[in-house]
Amino acid sequence: MKTTRFTSDDYPNTHISVIQEGVRLTVTLNIEQKMIPFLNPKCVFKGKVHHVYSVSAFLPQINKQVLTDTYNFIMQGMMIRLRTAKIAVLEQEKLTIQQQINF
């Protein structure tokens, strides 16, 4: 099974893989190392320089509207999870600082 993979300027941080059954849309974002414990470990990878949070979706049929809607859906979900992880990191740092002050 041959896979063709490409990126697009219209969809930043996105890789589109065309396979026989359809298209796999993968969206990736760089994340801070502190956020890793608060994210799904199956979606976090070590890149060449940064840790990467990656989510994919399979599309059996494709057109520009489906691609745009799926990209927006994935990005909204990723941003919610990343904001939640960032809040958890900040709360953890706040607790650490409070413990240091109390000593």
Biopython code that builds the backbone (N, CA, C, O; Angstrom):
import numpy as np
from Bio.PDB.StructureBuilder import StructureBuilder

atoms = [
    (1, "MET", "N", (0.834, -1.162, 0.000)),
    (1, "MET", "CA", (0.000, 0.000, 0.000)),
    (1, "MET", "C", (0.894, 1.246, 0.000)),
    (1, "MET", "O", (1.701, 1.436, 0.910)),
    (2, "LYS", "N", (0.748, 2.067, -0.994)),
    (2, "LYS", "CA", (1.561, 3.267, -1.135)),
    (2, "LYS", "C", (0.854, 4.451, -0.484)),
    (2, "LYS", "O", (-0.355, 4.629, -0.633)),
    (3, "THR", "N", (1.632, 5.259, 0.242)),
    (3, "THR", "CA", (1.102, 6.449, 0.906)),
    (3, "THR", "C", (1.804, 7.671, 0.355)),
    (3, "THR", "O", (3.030, 7.700, 0.246)),
    (4, "THR", "N", (1.028, 8.673, 0.011)),
    (4, "THR", "CA", (1.570, 9.956, -0.412)),
    (4, "THR", "C", (1.282, 10.957, 0.682)),
    (4, "THR", "O", (0.138, 11.095, 1.116)),
    (5, "ARG", "N", (2.312, 11.659, 1.133)),
    (5, "ARG", "CA", (2.164, 12.587, 2.247)),
    (5, "ARG", "C", (2.570, 13.976, 1.795)),
    (5, "ARG", "O", (3.595, 14.153, 1.138)),
    (6, "PHE", "N", (1.751, 14.966, 2.157)),
    (6, "PHE", "CA", (2.100, 16.337, 1.812)),
    (6, "PHE", "C", (1.553, 17.297, 2.851)),
    (6, "PHE", "O", (0.718, 16.928, 3.676)),
    (7, "THR", "N", (2.031, 18.532, 2.802)),
    (7, "THR", "CA", (1.577, 19.592, 3.689)),
    (7, "THR", "C", (0.959, 20.697, 2.838)),
    (7, "THR", "O", (1.088, 20.710, 1.614)),
    (8, "SER", "N", (0.289, 21.619, 3.514)),
    (8, "SER", "CA", (-0.379, 22.702, 2.800)),
    (8, "SER", "C", (-0.221, 23.996, 3.575)),
    (8, "SER", "O", (-0.283, 23.998, 4.804)),
    (9, "ASP", "N", (-0.016, 25.102, 2.862)),
    (9, "ASP", "CA", (0.065, 26.408, 3.517)),
    (9, "ASP", "C", (-1.288, 26.836, 4.074)),
    (9, "ASP", "O", (-1.346, 27.646, 4.999)),
    (10, "ASP", "N", (-2.373, 26.306, 3.524)),
    (10, "ASP", "CA", (-3.715, 26.650, 3.998)),
    (10, "ASP", "C", (-4.017, 26.054, 5.369)),
    (10, "ASP", "O", (-4.843, 26.581, 6.115)),
    (11, "TYR", "N", (-3.346, 24.959, 5.694)),
    (11, "TYR", "CA", (-3.575, 24.271, 6.958)),
    (11, "TYR", "C", (-2.230, 24.106, 7.677)),
    (11, "TYR", "O", (-1.545, 23.102, 7.480)),
    (12, "PRO", "N", (-1.850, 25.081, 8.508)),
    (12, "PRO", "CA", (-0.545, 25.002, 9.183)),
    (12, "PRO", "C", (-0.490, 23.829, 10.162)),
    (12, "PRO", "O", (-1.514, 23.419, 10.709)),
    (13, "ASN", "N", (0.682, 23.307, 10.372)),
    (13, "ASN", "CA", (0.935, 22.189, 11.291)),
    (13, "ASN", "C", (0.156, 20.937, 10.912)),
    (13, "ASN", "O", (-0.197, 20.137, 11.778)),
    (14, "THR", "N", (-0.110, 20.766, 9.625)),
    (14, "THR", "CA", (-0.936, 19.651, 9.178)),
    (14, "THR", "C", (-0.208, 18.814, 8.139)),
    (14, "THR", "O", (0.469, 19.338, 7.254)),
    (15, "HIS", "N", (-0.362, 17.504, 8.266)),
    (15, "HIS", "CA", (0.153, 16.563, 7.276)),
    (15, "HIS", "C", (-1.036, 15.789, 6.734)),
    (15, "HIS", "O", (-1.870, 15.297, 7.495)),
    (16, "ILE", "N", (-1.107, 15.686, 5.442)),
    (16, "ILE", "CA", (-2.198, 14.972, 4.793)),
    (16, "ILE", "C", (-1.598, 13.768, 4.079)),
    (16, "ILE", "O", (-0.764, 13.910, 3.185)),
    (17, "SER", "N", (-2.037, 12.580, 4.492)),
    (17, "SER", "CA", (-1.549, 11.342, 3.894)),
    (17, "SER", "C", (-2.671, 10.725, 3.070)),
    (17, "SER", "O", (-3.745, 10.419, 3.589)),
    (18, "VAL", "N", (-2.408, 10.549, 1.785)),
    (18, "VAL", "CA", (-3.387, 9.941, 0.886)),
    (18, "VAL", "C", (-3.074, 8.456, 0.776)),
    (18, "VAL", "O", (-1.981, 8.067, 0.366)),
    (19, "ILE", "N", (-4.044, 7.638, 1.145)),
    (19, "ILE", "CA", (-3.886, 6.191, 1.041)),
    (19, "ILE", "C", (-5.055, 5.652, 0.212)),
    (19, "ILE", "O", (-5.955, 6.402, -0.166)),
    (20, "GLN", "N", (-5.032, 4.372, -0.060)),
    (20, "GLN", "CA", (-6.032, 3.779, -0.934)),
    (20, "GLN", "C", (-7.451, 3.936, -0.377)),
    (20, "GLN", "O", (-8.387, 4.151, -1.146)),
    (21, "GLU", "N", (-7.624, 3.833, 0.929)),
    (21, "GLU", "CA", (-8.949, 3.887, 1.542)),
    (21, "GLU", "C", (-9.483, 5.301, 1.725)),
    (21, "GLU", "O", (-10.684, 5.471, 1.938)),
    (22, "GLY", "N", (-8.632, 6.323, 1.649)),
    (22, "GLY", "CA", (-9.059, 7.701, 1.876)),
    (22, "GLY", "C", (-7.881, 8.586, 2.239)),
    (22, "GLY", "O", (-6.798, 8.470, 1.665)),
    (23, "VAL", "N", (-8.107, 9.468, 3.195)),
    (23, "VAL", "CA", (-7.090, 10.443, 3.591)),
    (23, "VAL", "C", (-6.962, 10.453, 5.112)),
    (23, "VAL", "O", (-7.962, 10.414, 5.828)),
    (24, "ARG", "N", (-5.726, 10.507, 5.595)),
    (24, "ARG", "CA", (-5.471, 10.669, 7.024)),
    (24, "ARG", "C", (-4.951, 12.086, 7.234)),
    (24, "ARG", "O", (-3.917, 12.474, 6.690)),
    (25, "LEU", "N", (-5.690, 12.848, 8.037)),
    (25, "LEU", "CA", (-5.338, 14.229, 8.366)),
    (25, "LEU", "C", (-4.712, 14.236, 9.752)),
    (25, "LEU", "O", (-5.354, 13.831, 10.721)),
    (26, "THR", "N", (-3.470, 14.691, 9.860)),
    (26, "THR", "CA", (-2.761, 14.730, 11.132)),
    (26, "THR", "C", (-2.374, 16.170, 11.438)),
    (26, "THR", "O", (-1.741, 16.845, 10.626)),
    (27, "VAL", "N", (-2.769, 16.630, 12.629)),
    (27, "VAL", "CA", (-2.438, 17.981, 13.077)),
    (27, "VAL", "C", (-1.460, 17.852, 14.233)),
    (27, "VAL", "O", (-1.693, 17.068, 15.154)),
    (28, "THR", "N", (-0.364, 18.612, 14.200)),
    (28, "THR", "CA", (0.661, 18.551, 15.234)),
    (28, "THR", "C", (0.931, 19.940, 15.799)),
    (28, "THR", "O", (0.893, 20.937, 15.078)),
    (29, "LEU", "N", (1.203, 19.987, 17.097)),
    (29, "LEU", "CA", (1.582, 21.233, 17.766)),
    (29, "LEU", "C", (2.737, 20.965, 18.722)),
    (29, "LEU", "O", (2.764, 19.927, 19.383)),
    (30, "ASN", "N", (3.679, 21.880, 18.800)),
    (30, "ASN", "CA", (4.769, 21.770, 19.758)),
    (30, "ASN", "C", (4.227, 22.093, 21.149)),
    (30, "ASN", "O", (3.381, 22.974, 21.307)),
    (31, "ILE", "N", (4.724, 21.372, 22.153)),
    (31, "ILE", "CA", (4.268, 21.599, 23.524)),
    (31, "ILE", "C", (5.463, 21.699, 24.461)),
    (31, "ILE", "O", (6.571, 21.276, 24.132)),
    (32, "GLU", "N", (5.214, 22.264, 25.631)),
    (32, "GLU", "CA", (6.243, 22.342, 26.658)),
    (32, "GLU", "C", (6.367, 20.977, 27.338)),
    (32, "GLU", "O", (5.391, 20.233, 27.435)),
    (33, "GLN", "N", (7.549, 20.664, 27.796)),
    (33, "GLN", "CA", (7.781, 19.375, 28.435)),
    (33, "GLN", "C", (6.949, 19.231, 29.705)),
    (33, "GLN", "O", (6.541, 18.123, 30.053)),
    (34, "LYS", "N", (6.693, 20.337, 30.400)),
    (34, "LYS", "CA", (5.918, 20.290, 31.640)),
    (34, "LYS", "C", (4.479, 19.839, 31.408)),
    (34, "LYS", "O", (3.830, 19.356, 32.336)),
    (35, "MET", "N", (3.971, 19.989, 30.192)),
    (35, "MET", "CA", (2.582, 19.663, 29.893)),
    (35, "MET", "C", (2.362, 18.178, 29.605)),
    (35, "MET", "O", (1.222, 17.714, 29.595)),
    (36, "ILE", "N", (3.427, 17.440, 29.374)),
    (36, "ILE", "CA", (3.324, 16.040, 28.961)),
    (36, "ILE", "C", (2.514, 15.180, 29.939)),
    (36, "ILE", "O", (1.692, 14.385, 29.484)),
    (37, "PRO", "N", (2.706, 15.299, 31.256)),
    (37, "PRO", "CA", (1.940, 14.430, 32.163)),
    (37, "PRO", "C", (0.426, 14.666, 32.128)),
    (37, "PRO", "O", (-0.340, 13.811, 32.574)),
    (38, "PHE", "N", (0.000, 15.786, 31.617)),
    (38, "PHE", "CA", (-1.412, 16.131, 31.623)),
    (38, "PHE", "C", (-2.097, 15.853, 30.280)),
    (38, "PHE", "O", (-3.274, 16.173, 30.112)),
    (39, "LEU", "N", (-1.379, 15.265, 29.334)),
    (39, "LEU", "CA", (-1.922, 14.946, 28.023)),
    (39, "LEU", "C", (-1.899, 13.438, 27.795)),
    (39, "LEU", "O", (-1.163, 12.714, 28.466)),
    (40, "ASN", "N", (-2.694, 12.975, 26.861)),
    (40, "ASN", "CA", (-2.745, 11.555, 26.520)),
    (40, "ASN", "C", (-1.374, 11.114, 26.005)),
    (40, "ASN", "O", (-0.890, 11.655, 25.011)),
    (41, "PRO", "N", (-0.739, 10.140, 26.666)),
    (41, "PRO", "CA", (0.611, 9.730, 26.234)),
    (41, "PRO", "C", (0.661, 9.142, 24.834)),
    (41, "PRO", "O", (1.725, 9.128, 24.215)),
    (42, "LYS", "N", (-0.472, 8.652, 24.317)),
    (42, "LYS", "CA", (-0.500, 8.103, 22.964)),
    (42, "LYS", "C", (-0.414, 9.200, 21.906)),
    (42, "LYS", "O", (-0.130, 8.922, 20.741)),
    (43, "CYS", "N", (-0.659, 10.446, 22.312)),
    (43, "CYS", "CA", (-0.663, 11.562, 21.363)),
    (43, "CYS", "C", (0.587, 12.439, 21.480)),
    (43, "CYS", "O", (0.724, 13.405, 20.730)),
    (44, "VAL", "N", (1.495, 12.127, 22.396)),
    (44, "VAL", "CA", (2.691, 12.949, 22.616)),
    (44, "VAL", "C", (3.915, 12.183, 22.110)),
    (44, "VAL", "O", (4.125, 11.016, 22.440)),
    (45, "PHE", "N", (4.711, 12.878, 21.300)),
    (45, "PHE", "CA", (5.914, 12.281, 20.723)),
    (45, "PHE", "C", (7.090, 13.224, 20.900)),
    (45, "PHE", "O", (6.916, 14.434, 21.042)),
    (46, "LYS", "N", (8.282, 12.662, 20.889)),
    (46, "LYS", "CA", (9.497, 13.466, 20.944)),
    (46, "LYS", "C", (9.938, 13.735, 19.521)),
    (46, "LYS", "O", (10.272, 12.808, 18.783)),
    (47, "GLY", "N", (9.939, 15.006, 19.131)),
    (47, "GLY", "CA", (10.415, 15.386, 17.812)),
    (47, "GLY", "C", (11.910, 15.603, 17.833)),
    (47, "GLY", "O", (12.573, 15.278, 18.817)),
    (48, "LYS", "N", (12.445, 16.149, 16.759)),
    (48, "LYS", "CA", (13.882, 16.410, 16.684)),
    (48, "LYS", "C", (14.309, 17.444, 17.717)),
    (48, "LYS", "O", (15.381, 17.326, 18.310)),
    (49, "VAL", "N", (13.471, 18.460, 17.938)),
    (49, "VAL", "CA", (13.812, 19.536, 18.866)),
    (49, "VAL", "C", (12.810, 19.628, 20.013)),
    (49, "VAL", "O", (13.212, 19.804, 21.164)),
    (50, "HIS", "N", (11.520, 19.514, 19.724)),
    (50, "HIS", "CA", (10.461, 19.724, 20.699)),
    (50, "HIS", "C", (9.653, 18.451, 20.921)),
    (50, "HIS", "O", (9.756, 17.486, 20.163)),
    (51, "HIS", "N", (8.849, 18.473, 21.979)),
    (51, "HIS", "CA", (7.827, 17.453, 22.139)),
    (51, "HIS", "C", (6.636, 17.887, 21.302)),
    (51, "HIS", "O", (6.343, 19.078, 21.192)),
    (52, "VAL", "N", (5.959, 16.920, 20.717)),
    (52, "VAL", "CA", (4.893, 17.212, 19.766)),
    (52, "VAL", "C", (3.608, 16.531, 20.220)),
    (52, "VAL", "O", (3.610, 15.355, 20.586)),
    (53, "TYR", "N", (2.514, 17.283, 20.191)),
    (53, "TYR", "CA", (1.181, 16.754, 20.467)),
    (53, "TYR", "C", (0.511, 16.556, 19.119)),
    (53, "TYR", "O", (0.396, 17.503, 18.342)),
    (54, "SER", "N", (0.066, 15.342, 18.832)),
    (54, "SER", "CA", (-0.424, 14.998, 17.502)),
    (54, "SER", "C", (-1.777, 14.302, 17.588)),
    (54, "SER", "O", (-1.968, 13.392, 18.394)),
    (55, "VAL", "N", (-2.719, 14.743, 16.741)),
    (55, "VAL", "CA", (-4.037, 14.112, 16.653)),
    (55, "VAL", "C", (-4.339, 13.865, 15.181)),
    (55, "VAL", "O", (-4.085, 14.722, 14.334)),
    (56, "SER", "N", (-4.886, 12.682, 14.880)),
    (56, "SER", "CA", (-5.194, 12.305, 13.491)),
    (56, "SER", "C", (-6.670, 11.974, 13.337)),
    (56, "SER", "O", (-7.358, 11.619, 14.293)),
    (57, "ALA", "N", (-7.125, 12.103, 12.106)),
    (57, "ALA", "CA", (-8.483, 11.695, 11.753)),
    (57, "ALA", "C", (-8.434, 11.053, 10.372)),
    (57, "ALA", "O", (-7.692, 11.494, 9.495)),
    (58, "PHE", "N", (-9.236, 10.003, 10.193)),
    (58, "PHE", "CA", (-9.325, 9.350, 8.897)),
    (58, "PHE", "C", (-10.566, 9.859, 8.176)),
    (58, "PHE", "O", (-11.650, 9.900, 8.758)),
    (59, "LEU", "N", (-10.414, 10.244, 6.918)),
    (59, "LEU", "CA", (-11.516, 10.752, 6.106)),
    (59, "LEU", "C", (-11.683, 9.837, 4.893)),
    (59, "LEU", "O", (-10.821, 9.827, 4.014)),
    (60, "PRO", "N", (-12.775, 9.067, 4.826)),
    (60, "PRO", "CA", (-12.958, 8.173, 3.682)),
    (60, "PRO", "C", (-13.227, 8.931, 2.389)),
    (60, "PRO", "O", (-12.817, 8.496, 1.313)),
    (61, "GLN", "N", (-13.911, 10.056, 2.493)),
    (61, "GLN", "CA", (-14.155, 10.909, 1.329)),
    (61, "GLN", "C", (-13.624, 12.288, 1.646)),
    (61, "GLN", "O", (-13.664, 12.724, 2.797)),
    (62, "ILE", "N", (-13.131, 12.974, 0.642)),
    (62, "ILE", "CA", (-12.510, 14.265, 0.916)),
    (62, "ILE", "C", (-12.947, 15.302, -0.101)),
    (62, "ILE", "O", (-13.068, 15.045, -1.298)),
    (63, "ASN", "N", (-13.173, 16.472, 0.435)),
    (63, "ASN", "CA", (-13.323, 17.686, -0.366)),
    (63, "ASN", "C", (-12.866, 18.825, 0.531)),
    (63, "ASN", "O", (-12.572, 18.605, 1.706)),
    (64, "LYS", "N", (-12.803, 20.008, 0.010)),
    (64, "LYS", "CA", (-12.251, 21.127, 0.781)),
    (64, "LYS", "C", (-13.069, 21.400, 2.040)),
    (64, "LYS", "O", (-12.496, 21.701, 3.087)),
    (65, "GLN", "N", (-14.389, 21.302, 1.962)),
    (65, "GLN", "CA", (-15.239, 21.576, 3.125)),
    (65, "GLN", "C", (-15.016, 20.551, 4.236)),
    (65, "GLN", "O", (-14.914, 20.916, 5.407)),
    (66, "VAL", "N", (-14.941, 19.275, 3.875)),
    (66, "VAL", "CA", (-14.699, 18.220, 4.861)),
    (66, "VAL", "C", (-13.326, 18.409, 5.497)),
    (66, "VAL", "O", (-13.178, 18.277, 6.712)),
    (67, "LEU", "N", (-12.340, 18.712, 4.690)),
    (67, "LEU", "CA", (-10.991, 18.934, 5.194)),
    (67, "LEU", "C", (-10.961, 20.116, 6.163)),
    (67, "LEU", "O", (-10.361, 20.022, 7.234)),
    (68, "THR", "N", (-11.597, 21.217, 5.799)),
    (68, "THR", "CA", (-11.630, 22.414, 6.644)),
    (68, "THR", "C", (-12.373, 22.140, 7.950)),
    (68, "THR", "O", (-11.898, 22.507, 9.025)),
    (69, "ASP", "N", (-13.523, 21.504, 7.861)),
    (69, "ASP", "CA", (-14.306, 21.212, 9.066)),
    (69, "ASP", "C", (-13.556, 20.277, 10.008)),
    (69, "ASP", "O", (-13.551, 20.485, 11.221)),
    (70, "THR", "N", (-12.927, 19.254, 9.451)),
    (70, "THR", "CA", (-12.171, 18.308, 10.270)),
    (70, "THR", "C", (-10.966, 18.983, 10.909)),
    (70, "THR", "O", (-10.690, 18.770, 12.090)),
    (71, "TYR", "N", (-10.249, 19.792, 10.141)),
    (71, "TYR", "CA", (-9.098, 20.531, 10.671)),
    (71, "TYR", "C", (-9.545, 21.425, 11.833)),
    (71, "TYR", "O", (-8.912, 21.429, 12.889)),
    (72, "ASN", "N", (-10.620, 22.174, 11.646)),
    (72, "ASN", "CA", (-11.113, 23.067, 12.704)),
    (72, "ASN", "C", (-11.554, 22.285, 13.935)),
    (72, "ASN", "O", (-11.294, 22.706, 15.063)),
    (73, "PHE", "N", (-12.224, 21.141, 13.728)),
    (73, "PHE", "CA", (-12.660, 20.306, 14.838)),
    (73, "PHE", "C", (-11.463, 19.782, 15.633)),
    (73, "PHE", "O", (-11.459, 19.836, 16.863)),
    (74, "ILE", "N", (-10.458, 19.281, 14.935)),
    (74, "ILE", "CA", (-9.261, 18.773, 15.612)),
    (74, "ILE", "C", (-8.547, 19.894, 16.362)),
    (74, "ILE", "O", (-8.163, 19.717, 17.519)),
    (75, "MET", "N", (-8.367, 21.034, 15.722)),
    (75, "MET", "CA", (-7.658, 22.154, 16.357)),
    (75, "MET", "C", (-8.396, 22.652, 17.596)),
    (75, "MET", "O", (-7.763, 22.932, 18.614)),
    (76, "GLN", "N", (-9.713, 22.765, 17.528)),
    (76, "GLN", "CA", (-10.476, 23.214, 18.697)),
    (76, "GLN", "C", (-10.309, 22.248, 19.858)),
    (76, "GLN", "O", (-10.113, 22.672, 20.997)),
    (77, "GLY", "N", (-10.385, 20.957, 19.579)),
    (77, "GLY", "CA", (-10.193, 19.958, 20.627)),
    (77, "GLY", "C", (-8.790, 19.987, 21.207)),
    (77, "GLY", "O", (-8.611, 19.881, 22.420)),
    (78, "MET", "N", (-7.794, 20.130, 20.339)),
    (78, "MET", "CA", (-6.402, 20.194, 20.810)),
    (78, "MET", "C", (-6.190, 21.424, 21.679)),
    (78, "MET", "O", (-5.549, 21.338, 22.726)),
    (79, "MET", "N", (-6.719, 22.563, 21.258)),
    (79, "MET", "CA", (-6.518, 23.795, 22.014)),
    (79, "MET", "C", (-7.190, 23.712, 23.386)),
    (79, "MET", "O", (-6.643, 24.214, 24.368)),
    (80, "ILE", "N", (-8.355, 23.091, 23.468)),
    (80, "ILE", "CA", (-9.015, 22.904, 24.758)),
    (80, "ILE", "C", (-8.152, 22.043, 25.668)),
    (80, "ILE", "O", (-7.933, 22.384, 26.831)),
    (81, "ARG", "N", (-7.660, 20.923, 25.135)),
    (81, "ARG", "CA", (-6.821, 20.033, 25.950)),
    (81, "ARG", "C", (-5.500, 20.691, 26.344)),
    (81, "ARG", "O", (-5.008, 20.477, 27.452)),
    (82, "LEU", "N", (-4.924, 21.487, 25.450)),
    (82, "LEU", "CA", (-3.659, 22.168, 25.774)),
    (82, "LEU", "C", (-3.877, 23.263, 26.813)),
    (82, "LEU", "O", (-3.037, 23.445, 27.694)),
    (83, "ARG", "N", (-4.987, 23.994, 26.728)),
    (83, "ARG", "CA", (-5.275, 25.014, 27.747)),
    (83, "ARG", "C", (-5.499, 24.355, 29.106)),
    (83, "ARG", "O", (-5.040, 24.864, 30.129)),
    (84, "THR", "N", (-6.200, 23.233, 29.116)),
    (84, "THR", "CA", (-6.428, 22.507, 30.366)),
    (84, "THR", "C", (-5.101, 22.031, 30.957)),
    (84, "THR", "O", (-4.888, 22.129, 32.166)),
    (85, "ALA", "N", (-4.216, 21.522, 30.116)),
    (85, "ALA", "CA", (-2.900, 21.077, 30.583)),
    (85, "ALA", "C", (-2.086, 22.256, 31.102)),
    (85, "ALA", "O", (-1.399, 22.130, 32.116)),
    (86, "LYS", "N", (-2.152, 23.396, 30.424)),
    (86, "LYS", "CA", (-1.408, 24.583, 30.856)),
    (86, "LYS", "C", (-1.922, 25.073, 32.208)),
    (86, "LYS", "O", (-1.134, 25.475, 33.063)),
    (87, "ILE", "N", (-3.242, 25.041, 32.402)),
    (87, "ILE", "CA", (-3.815, 25.427, 33.694)),
    (87, "ILE", "C", (-3.310, 24.496, 34.788)),
    (87, "ILE", "O", (-2.953, 24.954, 35.873)),
    (88, "ALA", "N", (-3.275, 23.202, 34.517)),
    (88, "ALA", "CA", (-2.780, 22.230, 35.496)),
    (88, "ALA", "C", (-1.313, 22.488, 35.830)),
    (88, "ALA", "O", (-0.915, 22.388, 36.990)),
    (89, "VAL", "N", (-0.507, 22.819, 34.818)),
    (89, "VAL", "CA", (0.914, 23.124, 35.045)),
    (89, "VAL", "C", (1.038, 24.362, 35.926)),
    (89, "VAL", "O", (1.828, 24.367, 36.870)),
    (90, "LEU", "N", (0.272, 25.408, 35.634)),
    (90, "LEU", "CA", (0.340, 26.642, 36.415)),
    (90, "LEU", "C", (-0.137, 26.426, 37.853)),
    (90, "LEU", "O", (0.436, 26.988, 38.786)),
    (91, "GLU", "N", (-1.176, 25.619, 38.034)),
    (91, "GLU", "CA", (-1.636, 25.317, 39.391)),
    (91, "GLU", "C", (-0.583, 24.544, 40.167)),
    (91, "GLU", "O", (-0.386, 24.775, 41.361)),
    (92, "GLN", "N", (0.095, 23.625, 39.484)),
    (92, "GLN", "CA", (1.158, 22.860, 40.126)),
    (92, "GLN", "C", (2.311, 23.787, 40.528)),
    (92, "GLN", "O", (2.856, 23.662, 41.625)),
    (93, "GLU", "N", (2.681, 24.719, 39.638)),
    (93, "GLU", "CA", (3.746, 25.669, 39.955)),
    (93, "GLU", "C", (3.323, 26.591, 41.092)),
    (93, "GLU", "O", (4.141, 26.926, 41.948)),
    (94, "LYS", "N", (2.072, 27.003, 41.115)),
    (94, "LYS", "CA", (1.557, 27.864, 42.185)),
    (94, "LYS", "C", (1.642, 27.145, 43.524)),
    (94, "LYS", "O", (2.058, 27.732, 44.523)),
    (95, "LEU", "N", (1.246, 25.871, 43.547)),
    (95, "LEU", "CA", (1.321, 25.072, 44.769)),
    (95, "LEU", "C", (2.765, 24.927, 45.235)),
    (95, "LEU", "O", (3.034, 25.009, 46.434)),
    (96, "THR", "N", (3.689, 24.716, 44.319)),
    (96, "THR", "CA", (5.105, 24.594, 44.658)),
    (96, "THR", "C", (5.628, 25.885, 45.270)),
    (96, "THR", "O", (6.349, 25.850, 46.267)),
    (97, "ILE", "N", (5.275, 27.013, 44.688)),
    (97, "ILE", "CA", (5.711, 28.312, 45.209)),
    (97, "ILE", "C", (5.120, 28.565, 46.597)),
    (97, "ILE", "O", (5.812, 29.063, 47.485)),
    (98, "GLN", "N", (3.844, 28.224, 46.787)),
    (98, "GLN", "CA", (3.221, 28.405, 48.099)),
    (98, "GLN", "C", (3.893, 27.552, 49.156)),
    (98, "GLN", "O", (4.061, 27.989, 50.294)),
    (99, "GLN", "N", (4.281, 26.338, 48.791)),
    (99, "GLN", "CA", (4.971, 25.456, 49.737)),
    (99, "GLN", "C", (6.338, 26.013, 50.092)),
    (99, "GLN", "O", (6.770, 25.901, 51.239)),
    (100, "GLN", "N", (7.041, 26.624, 49.108)),
    (100, "GLN", "CA", (8.346, 27.207, 49.369)),
    (100, "GLN", "C", (8.230, 28.424, 50.279)),
    (100, "GLN", "O", (9.098, 28.659, 51.119)),
    (101, "ILE", "N", (7.163, 29.195, 50.112)),
    (101, "ILE", "CA", (6.969, 30.391, 50.946)),
    (101, "ILE", "C", (6.655, 29.997, 52.380)),
    (101, "ILE", "O", (7.109, 30.658, 53.314)),
    (102, "ASN", "N", (5.897, 28.945, 52.567)),
    (102, "ASN", "CA", (5.482, 28.515, 53.911)),
    (102, "ASN", "C", (6.628, 27.926, 54.735)),
    (102, "ASN", "O", (6.504, 27.820, 55.955)),
    (103, "PHE", "N", (7.732, 27.543, 54.107)),
    (103, "PHE", "CA", (8.847, 26.983, 54.853)),
    (103, "PHE", "C", (9.703, 28.030, 55.404)),
    (103, "PHE", "O", (10.696, 27.731, 56.066)),
]
sb = StructureBuilder()
sb.init_structure("model")
sb.init_model(0)
sb.init_chain("A")
sb.init_seg("    ")
for serial, (resi, resn, name, xyz) in enumerate(atoms, 1):
    if name == "N":
        sb.init_residue(resn, " ", resi, " ")
    sb.init_atom(name, np.array(xyz, "f"), 0.0, 1.0, " ", f" {name:<3s}", serial, name[0])
structure = sb.get_structure()
